[in-house]
Amino acid sequence: MADVQNALRECARELLENGTVDLVIGWENTRDPDKTRVAFIRRPEDATRLVWDARCVASTAKYLLDERYPEKKRALCLRGCDARAVQRLLSDHQLERESVYLIGIHCPGVD
């Protein structure tokens, strides 16, 4: 799982550094060691805040519609269940495919 987390951090850092995206939406640790929260990463050096493990249960897809995050190009870390939500947003024309970069992550414990 640490390999996936390191790859996620590297991918986010590269996407922000080269200007492919302005914002990466993923998960980060909280003060409670049993929980994570949705993270909004705008600077390459902040990509180290991203985590990936079984505690990452909050859906990230809904934040693509949040007007508090007006960045034009966003990257979204998503699990299979979040991918279905993004597909629905696309098919309902609530989201333009060109405005989002999808980073798919295999769920822990799923083969």
GROMACS elastic network, one bead per residue, 0.5 to 0.9 nm:
[ bonds ]
;  ai    aj funct       b0    kb
    1     4     6  0.52180   500
    1     5     6  0.63674   500
    1     6     6  0.87159   500
    1    52     6  0.73000   500
    1    53     6  0.66563   500
    1   108     6  0.75593   500
    2     6     6  0.60808   500
    2     7     6  0.85121   500
    2    51     6  0.89089   500
    2    52     6  0.78130   500
    2    53     6  0.83377   500
    3     6     6  0.51472   500
    3     7     6  0.61108   500
    3     8     6  0.85249   500
    4     7     6  0.50782   500
    4     8     6  0.60494   500
    4     9     6  0.86224   500
    4    52     6  0.71334   500
    4    53     6  0.88999   500
    4   105     6  0.77981   500
    4   106     6  0.85613   500
    5     8     6  0.50294   500
    5     9     6  0.62300   500
    5    10     6  0.86458   500
    5    50     6  0.74239   500
    5    51     6  0.57708   500
    5    52     6  0.51265   500
    5    53     6  0.78355   500
    6     9     6  0.51363   500
    6    10     6  0.61700   500
    6    11     6  0.85556   500
    6    48     6  0.84737   500
    6    50     6  0.88589   500
    6    51     6  0.84611   500
    6    52     6  0.88441   500
    7    10     6  0.50897   500
    7    11     6  0.60178   500
    7    12     6  0.85358   500
    8    11     6  0.51430   500
    8    12     6  0.61455   500
    8    13     6  0.85477   500
    8    47     6  0.84664   500
    8    50     6  0.75171   500
    8    51     6  0.80939   500
    8    52     6  0.80171   500
    8    77     6  0.81682   500
    8   103     6  0.79552   500
    8   105     6  0.84031   500
    9    12     6  0.51897   500
    9    13     6  0.60928   500
    9    14     6  0.86287   500
    9    46     6  0.89608   500
    9    47     6  0.52299   500
    9    48     6  0.58289   500
    9    49     6  0.79726   500
    9    50     6  0.61167   500
    9    51     6  0.79182   500
   10    13     6  0.50812   500
   10    14     6  0.61463   500
   10    15     6  0.85914   500
   10    47     6  0.74263   500
   10    48     6  0.83690   500
   11    14     6  0.52312   500
   11    15     6  0.61477   500
   11    16     6  0.86680   500
   11    47     6  0.86968   500
   11   103     6  0.83957   500
   12    15     6  0.51766   500
   12    16     6  0.62295   500
   12    17     6  0.85113   500
   12    21     6  0.88964   500
   12    23     6  0.88770   500
   12    24     6  0.64835   500
   12    41     6  0.83162   500
   12    44     6  0.71461   500
   12    47     6  0.59733   500
   12    50     6  0.87046   500
   12    75     6  0.78805   500
   12   103     6  0.88482   500
   13    16     6  0.53358   500
   13    17     6  0.60064   500
   13    18     6  0.86392   500
   13    43     6  0.77511   500
   13    45     6  0.69150   500
   13    46     6  0.79033   500
   13    47     6  0.54963   500
   13    48     6  0.82889   500
   14    17     6  0.50204   500
   14    18     6  0.60620   500
   14    19     6  0.83640   500
   14    20     6  0.83599   500
   14    44     6  0.71965   500
   15    18     6  0.56062   500
   15    19     6  0.61449   500
   15    20     6  0.51020   500
   15    21     6  0.57630   500
   15    22     6  0.82528   500
   15    23     6  0.89121   500
   15    24     6  0.84065   500
   15    44     6  0.80726   500
   15    75     6  0.81042   500
   16    19     6  0.51818   500
   16    20     6  0.62748   500
   16    21     6  0.55585   500
   16    22     6  0.61429   500
   16    23     6  0.72076   500
   16    24     6  0.78402   500
   16    41     6  0.87278   500
   16    42     6  0.70970   500
   16    43     6  0.65011   500
   16    44     6  0.53921   500
   16    47     6  0.88541   500
   17    20     6  0.78072   500
   17    21     6  0.86036   500
   17    43     6  0.78585   500
   17    44     6  0.57680   500
   18    21     6  0.80391   500
   19    22     6  0.66183   500
   20    73     6  0.72668   500
   20    74     6  0.85617   500
   20    75     6  0.87609   500
   20   101     6  0.84881   500
   21    24     6  0.72745   500
   21    42     6  0.87673   500
   21    71     6  0.83411   500
   21    72     6  0.78463   500
   21    74     6  0.52364   500
   21    75     6  0.62199   500
   21    99     6  0.88096   500
   21   100     6  0.81584   500
   21   101     6  0.75345   500
   22    41     6  0.85033   500
   22    42     6  0.60424   500
   22    43     6  0.82795   500
   22    71     6  0.59421   500
   22    72     6  0.70239   500
   22    73     6  0.55495   500
   22    74     6  0.58803   500
   22    75     6  0.79495   500
   23    40     6  0.65857   500
   23    41     6  0.55925   500
   23    43     6  0.79913   500
   23    69     6  0.84124   500
   23    71     6  0.65575   500
   23    72     6  0.85688   500
   23    73     6  0.68556   500
   23    75     6  0.61271   500
   23    76     6  0.84768   500
   24    39     6  0.79121   500
   24    40     6  0.58434   500
   24    42     6  0.65433   500
   24    47     6  0.84285   500
   24    74     6  0.58031   500
   24    76     6  0.58546   500
   24    77     6  0.74833   500
   24   101     6  0.88633   500
   25    38     6  0.69446   500
   25    39     6  0.56637   500
   25    41     6  0.63845   500
   25    60     6  0.67868   500
   25    61     6  0.88624   500
   25    63     6  0.79535   500
   25    64     6  0.87866   500
   25    74     6  0.74289   500
   25    75     6  0.61540   500
   25    77     6  0.60522   500
   25    78     6  0.88519   500
   26    37     6  0.84120   500
   26    38     6  0.56456   500
   26    39     6  0.51049   500
   26    40     6  0.67015   500
   26    41     6  0.78811   500
   26    50     6  0.64096   500
   26    51     6  0.77639   500
   26    52     6  0.85606   500
   26    56     6  0.88072   500
   26    60     6  0.67277   500
   26    75     6  0.86146   500
   26    76     6  0.64599   500
   26    77     6  0.50440   500
   26    78     6  0.76084   500
   27    36     6  0.62710   500
   27    37     6  0.54561   500
   27    40     6  0.80752   500
   27    49     6  0.80066   500
   27    50     6  0.54914   500
   27    51     6  0.56552   500
   27    52     6  0.69930   500
   27    56     6  0.64139   500
   27    57     6  0.89337   500
   27    58     6  0.81759   500
   27    60     6  0.83846   500
   27    77     6  0.81655   500
   28    35     6  0.89021   500
   28    36     6  0.54548   500
   28    37     6  0.55707   500
   28    38     6  0.62639   500
   28    39     6  0.54645   500
   28    40     6  0.89178   500
   28    49     6  0.56441   500
   28    51     6  0.52225   500
   28    52     6  0.80655   500
   28    56     6  0.83215   500
   29    32     6  0.78022   500
   29    33     6  0.73025   500
   29    34     6  0.87316   500
   29    35     6  0.66911   500
   29    37     6  0.64827   500
   29    38     6  0.88632   500
   29    39     6  0.87681   500
   29    49     6  0.74767   500
   29    50     6  0.77919   500
   29    51     6  0.68377   500
   30    33     6  0.66430   500
   30    34     6  0.82678   500
   30    35     6  0.61403   500
   30    36     6  0.53635   500
   30    37     6  0.65869   500
   31    34     6  0.86901   500
   31    35     6  0.79989   500
   31    36     6  0.86807   500
   32    35     6  0.56122   500
   32    36     6  0.78805   500
   33    36     6  0.79369   500
   34    55     6  0.68566   500
   35    55     6  0.58246   500
   35    56     6  0.76249   500
   35    57     6  0.88678   500
   36    39     6  0.88804   500
   36    51     6  0.82499   500
   36    55     6  0.61226   500
   36    56     6  0.59099   500
   36    57     6  0.79127   500
   36    58     6  0.80891   500
   37    56     6  0.74416   500
   37    57     6  0.85322   500
   37    58     6  0.69204   500
   38    56     6  0.84076   500
   38    58     6  0.68211   500
   38    59     6  0.81083   500
   38    60     6  0.68548   500
   39    49     6  0.79840   500
   39    50     6  0.71676   500
   40    69     6  0.88511   500
   41    44     6  0.77055   500
   41    45     6  0.89903   500
   41    46     6  0.61356   500
   41    47     6  0.63929   500
   41    49     6  0.81910   500
   41    50     6  0.82817   500
   42    45     6  0.88249   500
   42    46     6  0.72797   500
   42    47     6  0.83458   500
   43    46     6  0.54135   500
   43    47     6  0.71414   500
   44    47     6  0.55355   500
   44    48     6  0.84222   500
   45    48     6  0.66877   500
   45    49     6  0.87751   500
   46    49     6  0.57035   500
   46    50     6  0.79592   500
   47    50     6  0.56847   500
   48    51     6  0.79613   500
   51    56     6  0.79308   500
   52    55     6  0.77121   500
   52    56     6  0.63320   500
   52   105     6  0.86690   500
   52   108     6  0.88610   500
   53    56     6  0.58505   500
   53    57     6  0.89825   500
   53   107     6  0.81706   500
   53   108     6  0.65740   500
   54    57     6  0.71993   500
   54   107     6  0.76624   500
   54   108     6  0.58375   500
   54   109     6  0.82245   500
   55    58     6  0.86574   500
   56    59     6  0.84816   500
   59    62     6  0.68141   500
   59    63     6  0.84664   500
   59    78     6  0.78330   500
   59    79     6  0.84838   500
   59    81     6  0.83636   500
   59    82     6  0.62017   500
   60    63     6  0.58612   500
   60    64     6  0.77686   500
   60    76     6  0.70290   500
   60    77     6  0.71364   500
   60    78     6  0.65967   500
   60    79     6  0.88912   500
   60    82     6  0.68588   500
   61    64     6  0.57599   500
   61    65     6  0.80864   500
   61    76     6  0.73744   500
   61    77     6  0.86595   500
   61    78     6  0.74149   500
   61    82     6  0.58301   500
   61    83     6  0.77139   500
   61    85     6  0.63518   500
   61    86     6  0.59705   500
   61    89     6  0.88089   500
   62    65     6  0.59228   500
   62    66     6  0.71096   500
   62    82     6  0.88773   500
   62    85     6  0.80269   500
   62    86     6  0.83230   500
   63    67     6  0.84434   500
   63    68     6  0.88982   500
   63    69     6  0.78604   500
   64    67     6  0.82974   500
   64    69     6  0.79584   500
   64    74     6  0.79302   500
   64    76     6  0.81705   500
   64    86     6  0.85683   500
   64    95     6  0.77083   500
   64   100     6  0.82459   500
   65    68     6  0.88710   500
   65    69     6  0.83624   500
   65    89     6  0.88883   500
   65    94     6  0.76637   500
   65    95     6  0.75763   500
   66    69     6  0.59646   500
   66    70     6  0.78330   500
   67    70     6  0.56754   500
   69    72     6  0.88426   500
   70    73     6  0.88450   500
   71    74     6  0.65243   500
   72    99     6  0.62125   500
   72   100     6  0.84005   500
   73    98     6  0.79306   500
   73   100     6  0.57193   500
   73   101     6  0.74410   500
   74    99     6  0.64128   500
   74   101     6  0.60832   500
   74   102     6  0.85208   500
   75    99     6  0.86133   500
   75   100     6  0.55720   500
   75   102     6  0.56787   500
   75   103     6  0.68889   500
   76   100     6  0.70383   500
   76   101     6  0.62217   500
   76   102     6  0.50844   500
   76   103     6  0.58272   500
   76   104     6  0.82292   500
   77    82     6  0.88574   500
   77   101     6  0.87772   500
   77   102     6  0.63434   500
   77   104     6  0.60548   500
   77   105     6  0.69211   500
   78    81     6  0.78496   500
   78    82     6  0.54586   500
   78    83     6  0.62994   500
   78   102     6  0.71194   500
   78   103     6  0.61300   500
   78   104     6  0.51575   500
   78   105     6  0.59088   500
   78   106     6  0.86813   500
   79    82     6  0.52110   500
   79    83     6  0.62594   500
   79   103     6  0.86619   500
   79   104     6  0.59710   500
   79   105     6  0.52297   500
   79   106     6  0.62668   500
   79   107     6  0.61568   500
   80    84     6  0.67177   500
   80   104     6  0.74610   500
   80   105     6  0.75629   500
   80   106     6  0.73478   500
   80   107     6  0.74809   500
   81    84     6  0.54504   500
   81    85     6  0.69349   500
   82    85     6  0.51076   500
   82    86     6  0.63694   500
   82    87     6  0.86877   500
   83    86     6  0.50560   500
   83    87     6  0.61359   500
   83    88     6  0.86356   500
   83   102     6  0.86406   500
   83   104     6  0.79667   500
   84    87     6  0.50551   500
   84    88     6  0.63120   500
   84    89     6  0.87732   500
   85    88     6  0.51132   500
   85    89     6  0.63375   500
   85    90     6  0.87375   500
   86    89     6  0.50129   500
   86    90     6  0.62322   500
   86    91     6  0.86473   500
   86    95     6  0.83134   500
   87    90     6  0.51023   500
   87    91     6  0.61582   500
   87    92     6  0.85703   500
   88    91     6  0.50649   500
   88    92     6  0.60277   500
   88    93     6  0.84952   500
   88    94     6  0.86174   500
   89    92     6  0.51978   500
   89    93     6  0.62186   500
   89    94     6  0.51830   500
   89    95     6  0.57229   500
   89    96     6  0.87277   500
   90    93     6  0.50603   500
   90    94     6  0.60317   500
   90    95     6  0.51815   500
   90    96     6  0.65317   500
   90    97     6  0.66948   500
   91    94     6  0.77246   500
   91    95     6  0.83584   500
   92    95     6  0.78119   500
   93    96     6  0.68790   500
   95    98     6  0.87277   500
   95    99     6  0.75482   500
   95   100     6  0.83576   500
   96    99     6  0.55015   500
   96   100     6  0.74032   500
   97   100     6  0.58600   500
   97   101     6  0.81905   500
   98   101     6  0.77168   500
  106   109     6  0.88160   500
  106   110     6  0.73633   500
  106   111     6  0.85400   500
  107   110     6  0.56474   500
  107   111     6  0.84216   500
  108   111     6  0.83923   500
